[in-house]
């Protein structure tokens, strides 16, 4: 059974591992080995990773005592990190996370939420009511990536 709860600082390292594993096990279908290595780098500073959660609305999905997904909303309406563990994809976890973030955005009286979606995540976000604003190339650790700037009007 999956349940959602608020982020705790102890979640930071398990969520970093979930992030890396999801990219390596799922996103490899749409991105090159060089892109995957840059995106899910072993050089990500765990302290800096944890600090990015501060001041954000973060929800963690739990199953069997293990973190299987997480999503975060910034006060601007930006969805920064939104990941579901490879073994948990297709169980409705992303949809549950999105529902909680959308409710929070409504509480904040935001008119929209927006995200930079990977090629892999594009269909998920479209099913959640997001529209593509533009495709874009971003650079991470010297490597270029295609992603999609998307928004959902509330």
SENUMAR-97805 format. One record per residue: residue number from 1; x, y, z of N, C-alpha, C, O in turn. Coordinates in pm, whole numbers. Example, Ala and Ser with C-alpha at 12.3 -4.5 7.8 and 13.67 -1.06 7.14 Angstrom:
1, 1319, -569, 780, 1230, -450, 780, 1320, -330, 780, 1424, -332, 846
2, 1285, -225, 708, 1367, -106, 714, 1290, 3, 787, 1341, 114, 804
% end
This chain:
1, 83, -118, 0, 0, 0, 0, 88, 125, 0, 187, 133, 72
2, 50, 220, -81, 125, 345, -93, 56, 453, -12, -66, 467, -17
3, 135, 527, 63, 80, 645, 129, 177, 761, 109, 296, 742, 85
4, 122, 882, 120, 201, 1003, 102, 219, 1071, 235, 131, 1068, 322
5, 336, 1133, 251, 364, 1208, 372, 457, 1324, 338, 514, 1330, 230
6, 469, 1413, 433, 560, 1527, 417, 705, 1479, 421, 738, 1380, 485
7, 789, 1551, 352, 933, 1527, 351, 992, 1547, 490, 952, 1637, 564
8, 1089, 1461, 525, 1170, 1475, 646, 1316, 1486, 601, 1352, 1427, 500
9, 1400, 1559, 672, 1541, 1569, 633, 1610, 1434, 616, 1703, 1422, 536
10, 1566, 1332, 689, 1625, 1199, 674, 1596, 1137, 538, 1659, 1037, 501
11, 1503, 1194, 464, 1468, 1142, 331, 1572, 1180, 225, 1577, 1117, 119
12, 1652, 1279, 250, 1738, 1336, 145, 1823, 1231, 75, 1820, 1222, -48
13, 1898, 1152, 148, 1987, 1054, 83, 1909, 943, 11, 1944, 910, -102
14, 1805, 884, 72, 1728, 785, -4, 1664, 845, -130, 1653, 776, -231
15, 1623, 971, -125, 1565, 1032, -243, 1670, 1061, -350, 1639, 1057, -469
16, 1792, 1089, -310, 1900, 1105, -407, 1923, 972, -479, 1942, 970, -601
17, 1923, 863, -405, 1941, 731, -467, 1823, 697, -559, 1843, 642, -667
18, 1702, 729, -516, 1583, 705, -599, 1596, 785, -729, 1571, 732, -838
19, 1635, 910, -718, 1656, 998, -834, 1755, 934, -932, 1726, 921, -1051
20, 1871, 896, -882, 1974, 837, -970, 1924, 707, -1033, 1940, 686, -1153
21, 1865, 621, -951, 1819, 491, -1003, 1711, 508, -1109, 1713, 440, -1211
22, 1617, 599, -1086, 1510, 621, -1183, 1567, 668, -1316, 1528, 618, -1422
23, 1658, 761, -1312, 1718, 811, -1435, 1794, 698, -1505, 1782, 681, -1627
24, 1871, 622, -1431, 1953, 516, -1490, 1869, 399, -1542, 1907, 335, -1640
25, 1757, 370, -1477, 1676, 254, -1514, 1559, 286, -1606, 1505, 197, -1672
26, 1517, 412, -1610, 1399, 449, -1690, 1436, 546, -1802, 1402, 522, -1918
27, 1503, 654, -1770, 1529, 759, -1868, 1633, 719, -1973, 1647, 788, -2074
28, 1704, 611, -1951, 1805, 569, -2048, 1744, 541, -2186, 1814, 543, -2287
29, 1612, 514, -2190, 1545, 486, -2317, 1543, 608, -2408, 1538, 596, -2530
30, 1546, 726, -2348, 1530, 850, -2424, 1655, 937, -2428, 1658, 1037, -2500
31, 1756, 902, -2351, 1876, 984, -2342, 2000, 897, -2359, 1998, 777, -2329
32, 2107, 957, -2406, 2233, 885, -2432, 2303, 850, -2301, 2273, 908, -2197
33, 2396, 755, -2307, 2474, 723, -2186, 2546, 845, -2127, 2557, 856, -2005
34, 2594, 935, -2213, 2662, 1055, -2164, 2563, 1147, -2090, 2597, 1205, -1987
35, 2444, 1158, -2143, 2342, 1240, -2079, 2301, 1180, -1944, 2287, 1253, -1846
36, 2281, 1050, -1941, 2245, 982, -1816, 2354, 1000, -1712, 2325, 1026, -1595
37, 2479, 985, -1753, 2591, 1000, -1659, 2597, 1141, -1601, 2626, 1158, -1483
38, 2569, 1242, -1683, 2570, 1380, -1634, 2451, 1407, -1543, 2466, 1472, -1439
39, 2335, 1359, -1579, 2211, 1384, -1506, 2210, 1313, -1372, 2175, 1372, -1270
40, 2247, 1186, -1371, 2244, 1104, -1249, 2385, 1088, -1192, 2421, 980, -1144
41, 2461, 1191, -1198, 2602, 1188, -1162, 2626, 1142, -1018, 2553, 1178, -926
42, 2731, 1063, -1003, 2775, 1025, -868, 2844, 1142, -799, 2877, 1133, -681
43, 2866, 1251, -871, 2932, 1369, -815, 2834, 1468, -754, 2876, 1573, -705
44, 2705, 1438, -755, 2608, 1528, -693, 2639, 1537, -544, 2651, 1435, -475
45, 2653, 1657, -496, 2685, 1681, -356, 2561, 1655, -270, 2461, 1725, -284
46, 2566, 1554, -182, 2449, 1521, -100, 2400, 1637, -12, 2280, 1650, 12
47, 2491, 1720, 35, 2452, 1834, 118, 2376, 1936, 35, 2272, 1986, 78
48, 2427, 1967, -82, 2358, 2062, -171, 2223, 2005, -215, 2125, 2078, -224
49, 2219, 1875, -242, 2093, 1808, -279, 1989, 1828, -168, 1876, 1866, -196
50, 2029, 1802, -44, 1937, 1815, 70, 1893, 1959, 90, 1777, 1984, 122
51, 1984, 2053, 73, 1951, 2194, 93, 1845, 2243, -5, 1768, 2334, 27
52, 1840, 2184, -124, 1741, 2227, -224, 1597, 2198, -179, 1504, 2259, -231
53, 1578, 2107, -84, 1443, 2077, -36, 1390, 2187, 57, 1269, 2201, 74
54, 1479, 2264, 116, 1438, 2365, 213, 1352, 2473, 148, 1383, 2522, 39
55, 1244, 2508, 216, 1157, 2614, 168, 1063, 2573, 57, 995, 2657, -3
56, 1057, 2444, 28, 969, 2393, -76, 864, 2301, -15, 886, 2243, 92
57, 753, 2288, -82, 650, 2192, -43, 689, 2058, -106, 689, 2044, -228
58, 724, 1961, -21, 774, 1833, -72, 690, 1720, -15, 667, 1712, 105
59, 646, 1632, -104, 567, 1515, -68, 647, 1390, -104, 708, 1384, -211
60, 644, 1292, -14, 716, 1166, -35, 615, 1052, -37, 527, 1045, 50
61, 627, 965, -136, 543, 845, -144, 619, 730, -79, 736, 707, -108
62, 549, 659, 10, 609, 547, 84, 535, 418, 50, 413, 417, 33
63, 610, 310, 41, 552, 178, 19, 643, 76, 87, 762, 69, 57
64, 587, -1, 177, 667, -101, 247, 783, -42, 324, 889, -103, 334
65, 764, 78, 380, 869, 142, 457, 980, 204, 374, 1083, 244, 429
66, 960, 213, 244, 1063, 264, 154, 1007, 380, 72, 891, 379, 33
67, 1091, 480, 46, 1054, 592, -41, 1045, 541, -185, 1141, 485, -238
68, 929, 561, -248, 911, 515, -386, 875, 630, -480, 848, 607, -598
69, 874, 751, -430, 848, 866, -514, 854, 994, -433, 843, 992, -310
70, 872, 1104, -503, 869, 1235, -436, 845, 1342, -540, 873, 1326, -658
71, 792, 1452, -492, 766, 1566, -578, 775, 1692, -495, 745, 1692, -376
72, 817, 1800, -559, 831, 1926, -486, 776, 2041, -567, 788, 2046, -690
73, 716, 2134, -494, 656, 2253, -553, 720, 2375, -489, 726, 2387, -367
74, 766, 2466, -574, 818, 2593, -526, 703, 2693, -519, 600, 2675, -585
75, 718, 2797, -441, 612, 2897, -424, 573, 2964, -555, 462, 3017, -566
76, 659, 2963, -653, 631, 3022, -784, 538, 2936, -868, 483, 2981, -968
77, 519, 2810, -825, 441, 2715, -904, 528, 2620, -984, 477, 2536, -1059
78, 658, 2633, -969, 752, 2547, -1042, 761, 2410, -974, 785, 2400, -854
79, 742, 2304, -1054, 768, 2168, -1007, 912, 2140, -1045, 946, 2132, -1163
80, 996, 2124, -946, 1137, 2104, -976, 1166, 1955, -992, 1179, 1906, -1104
81, 1177, 1884, -883, 1207, 1741, -890, 1077, 1663, -869, 1003, 1688, -774
82, 1051, 1568, -959, 929, 1487, -955, 968, 1350, -1008, 984, 1332, -1128
83, 985, 1253, -918, 1037, 1122, -957, 962, 1010, -886, 924, 1021, -770
84, 943, 901, -960, 887, 778, -905, 989, 668, -932, 1047, 661, -1040
85, 1011, 582, -832, 1107, 472, -845, 1070, 382, -962, 953, 358, -988
86, 1171, 333, -1031, 1150, 249, -1149, 1055, 134, -1121, 967, 104, -1202
87, 1071, 69, -1007, 989, -48, -975, 845, -11, -938, 760, -100, -928
88, 818, 116, -918, 685, 161, -876, 609, 235, -986, 495, 275, -965
89, 671, 253, -1102, 604, 322, -1212, 483, 240, -1257, 489, 117, -1264
90, 375, 310, -1288, 254, 245, -1335, 157, 207, -1224, 55, 143, -1250
91, 187, 246, -1101, 101, 214, -987, 15, 333, -944, -55, 324, -843
92, 19, 442, -1017, -61, 559, -984, 4, 653, -884, -59, 748, -837
93, 130, 629, -851, 199, 711, -751, 219, 854, -803, 194, 949, -729
94, 262, 869, -927, 281, 1002, -984, 151, 1081, -984, 151, 1201, -956
95, 42, 1015, -1017, -89, 1080, -1018, -126, 1129, -878, -180, 1238, -863
96, -99, 1047, -776, -128, 1086, -637, -41, 1204, -596, -90, 1298, -533
97, 86, 1200, -631, 175, 1311, -599, 125, 1440, -666, 123, 1546, -604
98, 86, 1428, -792, 39, 1546, -866, -86, 1604, -802, -102, 1726, -796
99, -175, 1519, -756, -298, 1567, -694, -267, 1650, -570, -329, 1754, -548
100, -172, 1605, -489, -134, 1679, -368, -68, 1812, -406, -97, 1914, -344
101, 20, 1811, -505, 86, 1936, -545, -15, 2035, -603, -5, 2155, -578
102, -111, 1985, -678, -212, 2073, -737, -299, 2136, -627, -332, 2254, -635
103, -334, 2057, -526, -411, 2113, -413, -331, 2221, -342, -385, 2325, -305
104, -201, 2196, -323, -116, 2296, -258, -108, 2422, -343, -113, 2534, -290
105, -94, 2406, -472, -89, 2522, -562, -218, 2603, -551, -214, 2726, -554
106, -330, 2536, -540, -458, 2605, -523, -462, 2680, -390, -510, 2793, -384
107, -410, 2617, -283, -404, 2686, -152, -320, 2812, -161, -349, 2913, -96
108, -214, 2805, -242, -126, 2921, -260, -184, 3023, -359, -124, 3127, -385
109, -302, 2991, -412, -371, 3079, -508, -288, 3102, -635, -289, 3212, -691
110, -218, 2998, -678, -140, 3006, -801, -233, 2988, -920, -332, 2915, -911
111, -203, 3054, -1030, -286, 3041, -1150, -236, 2929, -1241, -306, 2886, -1332
112, -112, 2882, -1214, -56, 2775, -1297, 55, 2704, -1220, 111, 2757, -1123
113, 85, 2584, -1265, 206, 2515, -1223, 284, 2482, -1349, 224, 2459, -1454
114, 415, 2478, -1339, 496, 2456, -1458, 616, 2368, -1425, 658, 2357, -1310
115, 670, 2305, -1530, 774, 2205, -1513, 860, 2200, -1639, 817, 2239, -1747
116, 983, 2154, -1623, 1068, 2120, -1736, 1069, 1967, -1741, 1140, 1903, -1663
117, 991, 1910, -1829, 971, 1765, -1834, 1070, 1699, -1930, 1098, 1751, -2038
118, 1121, 1586, -1887, 1208, 1508, -1974, 1126, 1448, -2089, 1003, 1447, -2084
119, 1194, 1398, -2189, 1128, 1326, -2298, 1046, 1212, -2238, 932, 1188, -2279
120, 1104, 1143, -2142, 1040, 1028, -2079, 914, 1068, -2004, 814, 997, -2010
121, 918, 1180, -1934, 805, 1223, -1850, 697, 1299, -1927, 588, 1320, -1875
122, 726, 1341, -2049, 631, 1419, -2127, 491, 1356, -2132, 394, 1426, -2102
123, 477, 1229, -2166, 341, 1171, -2172, 269, 1174, -2036, 148, 1197, -2032
124, 341, 1151, -1927, 279, 1158, -1795, 221, 1296, -1769, 106, 1309, -1730
125, 301, 1400, -1792, 255, 1536, -1767, 139, 1573, -1860, 47, 1644, -1818
126, 142, 1528, -1983, 29, 1554, -2073, -98, 1490, -2017, -204, 1552, -2021
127, -89, 1368, -1966, -206, 1302, -1907, -257, 1374, -1783, -373, 1361, -1747
128, -170, 1452, -1719, -210, 1528, -1599, -260, 1667, -1634, -283, 1749, -1544
129, -278, 1695, -1762, -336, 1822, -1804, -236, 1931, -1838, -276, 2046, -1857
130, -108, 1899, -1847, -6, 1997, -1884, 0, 2010, -2035, -27, 1915, -2109
131, 36, 2129, -2081, 57, 2155, -2223, 201, 2201, -2244, 259, 2267, -2158
132, 257, 2164, -2358, 392, 2206, -2392, 391, 2352, -2432, 315, 2393, -2520
133, 475, 2431, -2367, 495, 2571, -2405, 601, 2576, -2515, 584, 2640, -2618
134, 712, 2505, -2490, 820, 2500, -2588, 912, 2382, -2556, 923, 2340, -2440
135, 977, 2331, -2657, 1087, 2238, -2632, 1212, 2324, -2612, 1220, 2436, -2662
136, 1306, 2271, -2539, 1425, 2351, -2510, 1545, 2260, -2489, 1531, 2143, -2453
137, 1661, 2316, -2512, 1785, 2246, -2484, 1846, 2309, -2360, 1868, 2430, -2355
138, 1874, 2226, -2261, 1939, 2272, -2139, 2074, 2202, -2128, 2093, 2094, -2184
139, 2165, 2263, -2056, 2299, 2206, -2040, 2322, 2176, -1893, 2301, 2261, -1807
140, 2366, 2054, -1866, 2395, 2009, -1731, 2530, 1941, -1731, 2551, 1845, -1806
141, 2621, 1988, -1649, 2756, 1934, -1641, 2821, 1923, -1780, 2890, 1825, -1811
142, 2796, 2025, -1862, 2856, 2034, -1995, 2789, 1950, -2102, 2838, 1944, -2215
143, 2677, 1887, -2071, 2606, 1800, -2166, 2469, 1862, -2196, 2397, 1904, -2105
144, 2433, 1866, -2324, 2304, 1920, -2366, 2194, 1814, -2357, 2216, 1696, -2386
145, 2073, 1859, -2317, 1956, 1774, -2303, 1836, 1842, -2366, 1822, 1964, -2359
146, 1751, 1764, -2428, 1622, 1813, -2474, 1522, 1789, -2363, 1514, 1680, -2307
147, 1443, 1893, -2331, 1329, 1875, -2242, 1219, 1971, -2285, 1233, 2043, -2384
148, 1109, 1971, -2211, 992, 2047, -2250, 945, 2135, -2136, 919, 2088, -2025
149, 934, 2264, -2164, 876, 2356, -2068, 725, 2341, -2083, 670, 2366, -2190
150, 659, 2300, -1975, 515, 2271, -1978, 446, 2345, -1866, 507, 2381, -1765
151, 315, 2369, -1884, 238, 2431, -1777, 98, 2372, -1773, 46, 2318, -1870
152, 41, 2386, -1655, -98, 2348, -1633, -166, 2467, -1568, -123, 2513, -1463
153, -272, 2516, -1632, -346, 2627, -1575, -442, 2576, -1471, -505, 2472, -1489
154, -453, 2649, -1360, -538, 2605, -1251, -667, 2686, -1244, -751, 2661, -1157
% end
